[in-house]
Amino acid sequence: MSAEPAPPVETDQIGQNIAAVQEFYSREEGKRSASQRHAESISEFVGRPRFLGVILLFVTVWIGANLALPAFGRKAFDEPPFFWLQGILALSALLTTTVVLAKQNRIAKLDEQRAHLELKVTLLIEQKTAKLIDLLEELRRDLPNVKDRHDSSAAVMQQAMNPELVLAALDENPRAPEGSAVAAVPIEPYLPAP
């Protein structure tokens, strides 16, 4: 049994949404400076397991050469406890940390923008859902063959939440401690007065 193709309108809407997301990422990619692109390419190399092998090989060769040179009658260029090696590794660690933090800062900014967009979409969906519930309740009241009854849950849900009150509640308790159960926040205080 083959799946039915999506209606053209739905396909167009999906395509528009995908294009909007791709445009967002392309725009953000274009905002990166040449130095940031170069630093991020370095961080991509540093983040691979191959880089650990390069470090271990470098340290092994450095120590091995310094220990082997006196056996051939030559002076070691960095005698134990290998002060030059420690300095090189400390500088490398500082540079690596800086490069990784620069990339993480950019990613954090993208995540923050994505979170704001998700909040806006969630609030819009909530408003649309409240409107749909309102329309269904109105239809239920208008249909002659449906018994009219009061539904207190539907009455509460058909009111859109007040975004300012929701944000104020989030400011009061921005995060629950990790591993703890988050207490359910009642919906009613965040609804506008009827």
Stockholm file with secondary structure:
# STOCKHOLM 1.0

chainA/1-194         MSAEPAPPVETDQIGQNIAAVQEFYSREEGKRSASQRHAESISEFVGRPRFLGVILLFVTVWIGANLALPAFGRKAFDEPPFFWLQGILALSALLTTTVVLAKQNRIAKLDEQRAHLELKVTLLIEQKTAKLIDLLEELRRDLPNVKDRHDSSAAVMQQAMNPELVLAALDENPRAPEGSAVAAVPIEPYLPAP
#=GR chainA/1-194 SS CCCCCCCHHHHHHHHHHHHHHHHHHHHHHHTSCHHHHHHHHHHHHHTSHHHHHHHHHHHHHHHHHHHHGGGGTCCCSSCTTTHHHHHHHHHHHHHHHHHHHHHHHHHHHHHHHHHHHHHHHHHHHHHHHHHHHHHHHHHHHHCTTSCCCCCHHHHHHTSCCCHHHHHHHHHHSCCCCTTSCCCCCCSGGGSCCC
#=GC SS_cons         CCCCCCCHHHHHHHHHHHHHHHHHHHHHHHTSCHHHHHHHHHHHHHTSHHHHHHHHHHHHHHHHHHHHGGGGTCCCSSCTTTHHHHHHHHHHHHHHHHHHHHHHHHHHHHHHHHHHHHHHHHHHHHHHHHHHHHHHHHHHHHCTTSCCCCCHHHHHHTSCCCHHHHHHHHHHSCCCCTTSCCCCCCSGGGSCCC
//
